Amino acid sequence: MKRVIGTVIALVAMGAAAFAGGTTEAPAKAGATAAGGTTAIRWSFWGSEARIKNTQLAIDKFTEKTGIIVAAEPAPGTGEHFAKFATQFAGGNAADIVQLGGDFSNLGVGSNVGSVLLPLDALVKSGALDVSKIDASAIAAGTVDGKLYALPLAANMPGILYNKSLLERSGAPLPKVSMSWEEFASWLAAVKAKLPAGVFPIADNSSNTDQSYYFGYWMRQNGTPMWDGTKSSVKAADAQKYFDLWAGWRTAGFIPDAQTAGGYAETNESTSSLIAGKVAACVIWSNQLLNYQNATKDALDLVELPNAAASRMLWGQMSQMMAVNKNSKNAEAAAKFISYRVNDPGVWKIMGADPGNPVNSEARAVVATTEIAKRVAAYIDVAGKHASARDPNMPGDSQWNNRLFVIAQKVAFGQSTTAQAGQQVVDLIAELTRK
């Protein structure tokens, strides 16, 4: 066992060092073989501290069962993860298993996913990858041009997380599950009147470095979808209205000032102003409720984004698709681990409802027994009725998120007007979607 642990540490350290820079040592090649002929594979993913810790527990169980070593290579966020993968793939030393989001857009190869990923159909046929209990919608999400390239772990939806205990301690009203924009603004005002000094009703989620789904949702319910696969309906005036909304909330004290908000990346519970006690609510994906709740003794729950019931513009999204590097020398071992992660009930007992509602029917039964899973299921039961088909991601999704964040920050710090920001958004969309 000491030899196995040493091999894992070496593989992870070499991969991390190469990405960090300052060394000429390359990471282990995909499909490395440990001393004594033990198969060792590498898995590149991202997540919070809780996900990383629980993932390692699941990996340990897999190694005990199969003897296959899995070296986990976590990144703190999606941007860092995909930048690392692109760099390592170009150098011929990317991990065997690569984590994707809800689709293939972050790979930056359009529909040509076969230039990076290995088709999994032969591995399904051989029995290395079991899809017998996987939802058809999940298999469809991982299929391009008739070939299966990835399997999602779960599905989830965006929502507003609120600190129920904080609101009750403060004498502030609890939110309704469904609210119009006017009702939501009135709720924010009522909460502000009751919260202690220095605590705000909701986080500044106008844009974050690794996601822009509030912007995307607002545009959908505004009737000006961000991207439909061929064109954008967003005009400068539409984007300005969005920034005006957040600027108004900032002026009213509904969201933190720019300096305070800037201290929280809002990517997960480790960087959350809600967990830090600075705000009463924030926008998250439903699968994140588990780790947020585990990070606080206060009771948390979910409500819909404003106007969802009327607009029906929420959407469900596949979560954390797992794929195999086309250059992997141990594709069968990689497929066995993916099959284990997606299907094994023991894994889901460890992970809970992370990263969402499982796409495996037996796994859903496992996580449905927990209190947090029941809260997520109750939310999705309401929000799912107010959802419609998901729009495609913006081309260059990671770059879009990063640069939209910069635009939003300049507005927050008074370096740009909302009108200037609106035009900058339109210009950015044109740049990223230009053929």
Order of alpha helices (4+ residues) and beta strands (2+ residues): alpha-beta-alpha-beta-alpha-beta-alpha-alpha-beta-beta-beta-beta-alpha-alpha-alpha-alpha-alpha-beta-alpha-beta-alpha-beta-alpha-alpha-beta-alpha-alpha-alpha-alpha
